[in-house]
Amino acid sequence: MVVKNEADRYLPQMLERHLPYIDEAVIVDDGSTDQTINICAYFLQSIPHRIVHNESSRFEREHELRKQQWEATIATRPSWILNLDADEQFEFSFNHEIEALLRQQFADVFYFRLFDMWDADHFREDPYWTAHRIYRPFLVRYRPHIRYTWLQTNQHCGRFPIEIERLPYACHPARIQHFGWSNPVDRLYKYERYRQLDPEGTFGIKAQYESILAAYPTLIQWEE
């Protein structure tokens, strides 16, 4: 996981939700100035873990940050890598399903759908907010013989190396809630951040950036 100033957001509930099936944790702290590192250390004290702290943020060159995360993780010689952000969490039912995924031999990558939560109980769905219709990789079996490379973009480079797209995969119905948009303050912060880091929409979609602050987005009730 990559974190930065997550202490007053969703980090505690995220760690508590996933701790039951984490064997080891690798955290890259990208220049936090709050209690993020202490919270991680507290919740992870019962399992092996490593926290890497960057004195200054690397987010402006995201591919370097994600590569750092990957290299710190594979240094632990993992069998499987679950890559989540501090504002993402699987629905409760996944606790009972992950063991079977780790034991099977037909797939090396599992893809899941990510739902952009606009408040605690609703996700957004309109022309620019359809992430939940697409399956994306979050769980990868580590194959050490592969030479891994990264998409060289400063934003939206992906959380895994390019080569995992060539591995045998399966799509899984378990859903992931993404709470990064669920607070109006966070939405304003992200809007301003994208305007600064990607003003022309070179790495993303400019119209989507502008839609972040829409007054009346279409919201759908989340149901477990």
C-alpha positions as CSV (number, residue, x, y, z in Angstrom):
1,M,0.0,0.0,0.0
2,V,1.1,3.6,-0.7
3,V,-0.1,6.1,1.9
4,K,0.2,9.9,2.5
5,N,-1.5,11.7,5.3
6,E,-4.3,9.1,5.8
7,A,-4.6,9.3,9.6
8,D,-7.9,11.2,9.6
9,R,-9.4,9.4,6.6
10,Y,-10.1,5.7,6.1
11,L,-6.8,4.1,7.0
12,P,-7.9,2.6,10.4
13,Q,-11.0,0.9,9.0
14,M,-9.2,-0.2,5.9
15,L,-6.4,-2.0,7.9
16,E,-8.9,-3.5,10.3
17,R,-11.0,-4.8,7.4
18,H,-8.2,-6.6,5.7
19,L,-5.9,-7.6,8.6
20,P,-7.6,-11.1,9.0
21,Y,-6.1,-12.3,5.7
22,I,-2.9,-10.4,5.5
23,D,0.3,-12.5,6.2
24,E,2.7,-9.6,5.7
25,A,2.4,-5.9,4.9
26,V,4.6,-3.5,2.9
27,I,3.7,0.2,3.3
28,V,5.3,3.0,1.3
29,D,4.6,6.3,3.2
30,D,5.0,9.1,0.6
31,G,5.9,12.0,2.8
32,S,3.2,11.9,5.5
33,T,3.3,14.7,8.1
34,D,0.5,13.3,10.3
35,Q,0.2,10.0,12.3
36,T,-0.2,7.7,9.3
37,I,3.0,5.7,10.0
38,N,2.0,5.3,13.7
39,I,-1.4,4.0,12.7
40,C,0.0,1.5,10.3
41,A,2.5,0.3,12.9
42,Y,-0.3,-0.1,15.5
43,F,-2.7,-2.1,13.4
44,L,0.1,-4.3,11.8
45,Q,1.9,-5.1,15.0
46,S,0.7,-8.7,15.1
47,I,2.2,-9.5,11.7
48,P,5.5,-9.0,9.9
49,H,5.5,-5.6,8.2
50,R,7.8,-3.0,6.7
51,I,7.2,0.7,6.4
52,V,9.3,2.7,4.0
53,H,9.2,6.5,4.5
54,N,9.9,9.0,1.7
55,E,11.0,12.3,3.1
56,S,9.4,14.1,0.1
57,S,6.5,12.9,-2.1
58,R,7.1,11.1,-5.4
59,F,3.5,11.3,-6.5
60,E,4.2,13.8,-9.2
61,R,6.1,11.0,-10.9
62,E,3.7,8.2,-10.0
63,H,5.4,5.5,-12.0
64,E,8.5,5.9,-9.8
65,L,6.4,5.7,-6.7
66,R,4.7,2.5,-7.9
67,K,8.0,1.0,-8.9
68,Q,9.3,1.7,-5.4
69,Q,6.3,0.0,-3.9
70,W,6.7,-3.0,-6.1
71,E,10.4,-3.5,-5.4
72,A,9.9,-3.1,-1.7
73,T,7.1,-5.7,-1.9
74,I,8.9,-8.4,-3.9
75,A,11.9,-8.1,-1.6
76,T,9.8,-10.0,0.9
77,R,9.6,-12.9,-1.6
78,P,5.8,-13.0,-1.6
79,S,3.6,-15.7,-3.1
80,W,0.7,-13.3,-3.8
81,I,0.5,-9.5,-3.8
82,L,-2.7,-7.7,-2.8
83,N,-2.4,-4.1,-3.8
84,L,-4.9,-1.7,-2.3
85,D,-4.9,2.0,-1.5
86,A,-5.7,3.4,1.9
87,D,-9.2,4.4,0.9
88,E,-10.2,1.1,-0.7
89,Q,-11.7,-2.0,1.0
90,F,-13.3,-5.2,-0.1
91,E,-16.8,-6.1,0.8
92,F,-17.2,-8.3,3.9
93,S,-17.9,-11.5,1.9
94,F,-14.4,-11.5,0.4
95,N,-13.0,-12.7,3.8
96,H,-14.5,-16.1,3.1
97,E,-13.4,-16.3,-0.5
98,I,-9.7,-15.3,-0.7
99,E,-8.3,-18.5,0.6
100,A,-9.7,-20.5,-2.4
101,L,-8.2,-17.9,-4.8
102,L,-4.7,-18.3,-3.3
103,R,-4.8,-22.1,-3.5
104,Q,-6.0,-22.5,-7.1
105,Q,-3.5,-23.0,-10.0
106,F,-5.4,-21.7,-13.1
107,A,-5.0,-17.9,-12.7
108,D,-2.1,-15.7,-11.7
109,V,-4.1,-12.5,-11.6
110,F,-7.5,-11.7,-10.2
111,Y,-9.5,-8.7,-11.5
112,F,-12.2,-6.9,-9.5
113,R,-14.6,-4.0,-9.9
114,L,-13.9,-0.7,-8.0
115,F,-16.9,1.4,-7.0
116,D,-16.4,5.1,-6.5
117,M,-18.3,5.9,-3.3
118,W,-19.7,9.4,-3.2
119,D,-20.8,9.1,0.4
120,A,-20.9,6.2,3.0
121,D,-23.9,4.5,1.3
122,H,-23.9,5.5,-2.4
123,F,-21.6,5.1,-5.4
124,R,-21.5,7.4,-8.4
125,E,-22.6,6.4,-11.9
126,D,-22.7,8.7,-14.9
127,P,-20.8,9.0,-18.2
128,Y,-17.5,9.9,-16.6
129,W,-17.8,7.6,-13.6
130,T,-18.1,4.0,-14.7
131,A,-15.1,2.4,-13.0
132,H,-17.3,-0.2,-11.5
133,R,-18.1,-1.6,-14.9
134,I,-14.5,-2.5,-15.6
135,Y,-12.5,-5.3,-14.0
136,R,-9.0,-4.2,-12.8
137,P,-6.1,-6.2,-11.3
138,F,-5.7,-6.1,-7.6
139,L,-4.4,-9.6,-6.6
140,V,-1.3,-11.0,-8.4
141,R,0.7,-14.2,-8.0
142,Y,4.4,-13.1,-8.0
143,R,6.5,-14.8,-10.7
144,P,10.1,-14.0,-9.9
145,H,11.5,-15.1,-13.3
146,I,9.7,-12.3,-15.2
147,R,11.5,-9.0,-15.9
148,Y,9.0,-6.3,-14.9
149,T,8.6,-2.9,-16.5
150,W,6.4,0.1,-15.9
151,L,4.2,2.4,-18.0
152,Q,6.3,5.6,-18.0
153,T,3.6,8.2,-17.2
154,N,3.6,10.7,-14.3
155,Q,-0.1,10.0,-13.5
156,H,-2.4,7.0,-14.0
157,C,0.5,4.6,-14.6
158,G,-1.3,1.6,-13.0
159,R,-0.5,0.0,-9.7
160,F,1.2,-3.1,-11.3
161,P,3.9,-3.6,-13.9
162,I,2.9,-4.0,-17.5
163,E,3.8,-7.6,-17.7
164,I,1.0,-8.8,-15.5
165,E,-1.5,-8.1,-18.3
166,R,0.0,-11.2,-20.1
167,L,-0.5,-13.6,-17.2
168,P,-3.5,-16.0,-17.0
169,Y,-6.3,-14.2,-15.2
170,A,-9.8,-14.4,-13.9
171,C,-12.5,-11.9,-13.0
172,H,-14.0,-12.2,-9.6
173,P,-17.4,-10.9,-8.4
174,A,-16.2,-9.5,-5.1
175,R,-16.5,-5.7,-5.1
176,I,-14.2,-3.0,-3.8
177,Q,-15.4,0.2,-2.3
178,H,-13.3,3.3,-3.1
179,F,-14.0,6.0,-0.5
180,G,-11.5,8.5,-1.9
181,W,-14.3,10.6,-3.4
182,S,-16.9,10.2,-0.6
183,N,-16.0,13.4,1.3
184,P,-16.6,16.9,-0.3
185,V,-13.3,18.2,1.1
186,D,-11.4,15.3,-0.5
187,R,-13.2,15.9,-3.8
188,L,-12.1,19.6,-3.8
189,Y,-8.6,18.6,-2.9
190,K,-8.4,16.0,-5.7
191,Y,-9.9,18.5,-8.2
192,E,-7.2,21.1,-7.4
193,R,-4.5,18.4,-7.5
194,Y,-5.4,17.2,-11.0
195,R,-5.6,20.8,-12.2
196,Q,-2.1,21.3,-11.0
197,L,-0.5,18.0,-12.0
198,D,-2.4,17.3,-15.3
199,P,-4.0,20.6,-16.4
200,E,-4.5,19.5,-20.0
201,G,-5.7,16.0,-19.2
202,T,-2.6,14.5,-20.8
203,F,-2.6,11.5,-18.5
204,G,-6.4,11.3,-17.8
205,I,-9.6,12.8,-19.0
206,K,-10.0,16.6,-18.5
207,A,-13.8,16.5,-18.7
208,Q,-13.8,13.9,-15.9
209,Y,-11.7,16.2,-13.8
210,E,-14.2,19.0,-14.4
211,S,-17.1,16.7,-13.4
212,I,-15.6,16.0,-10.0
213,L,-17.5,19.0,-8.4
214,A,-20.8,18.4,-10.2
215,A,-23.6,19.6,-7.9
216,Y,-26.1,16.8,-8.6
217,P,-24.3,13.6,-9.7
218,T,-26.2,10.3,-10.2
219,L,-25.8,8.2,-7.1
220,I,-26.8,4.5,-6.6
221,Q,-27.4,2.8,-3.2
222,W,-24.7,0.4,-2.1
223,E,-26.0,-3.0,-0.9
224,E,-23.9,-5.7,0.7
